[in-house]
Amino acid sequence: MGPFTLAVDSKSSSIVSSDASNRRMRSLQLEPKKFFASVNTGEENPFDFLRTLFEGFIAGGTAGVVVETALYPIDTIKTRLQAAHGGGKIVLKGLYSGLAGNLVGVLPASAMFVGVYEPTKKKLLKVFPENLSAVAHLTAGAIGGLAASLIRVPTEVVKQRMQTGQFASAPDAVRLIVSREGFKGLYAGYGSFLLRDLPFDAIQFCLYEQLRIGYKLAAKRDLNDPENAIIGAFAGALTGAITTPLDVIKTRLMVQGSANQYKGIFDCVQTIVREEGPPALLKGIGPRVLWIGIGGSIFFGVLERTKRLLAQRRPSHHQHSDSSKKD
């Protein structure tokens, strides 16, 4: 009986082993292919909306102010190139004109963007499947840009009017724009701004996040500050080049003032192409790519560094659990 029993056990174990291997093969065949880099959000740390919002405001505001201060002269040259009609000369004086007033808007706008983007991204990553993380990043970038546009547009209008020499100070610019054009003058070119910035924000942040995820999966470790900066520079430069025509249209509509040379976005495009030729839609592409490439490097480098510092000061989940148990 002993040998017979051993034979049956051996046979049954081989059948179980065969079934297990078949199940593994079927699961591998049914596993969906991932077309985008995927990220596992996990459940180790509970999602804290208010803390993420607060940390996003701090990190975004810090990064925005550092970038704007460092690269403002390049932005001024880019604006003057785009605003010049025909073969107009570019004045290289007063490259920091309007910086102080602009920072008043950049700080809350950058804080608003990242403050909305971070919690929205985390929520969407829990909703979308892992292989559609790019859609979550695209959507979060567009929503963040839409929220920040309420502050960005008046700031941009005042900044560009000062960069082109129309006003001497930010308070004078705001007062005169409102008196001449009404409150809506502060939102001149709002449609073209959204046309440029929503795709820009969505594409730039999606590229950045997807490149980071892919790099982390390949390197099997967290990225350091220089690596974040390089990825940010690439994402920014590429997105800046793609959206240059939209930036030219936005600039022309914002700086025209009460003259109303252009009736809208489509009229602006037609007039530029008819009077200056299609290449005019790429005016300022060099300074723009340089500015946004370097800006992306600084912005994302400072952003990730600040987020990491804030995360280190965050009380751990285990501490909360221990304290609640003691209570």
Disulfide bonds with the S-S distance in Angstrom:
none
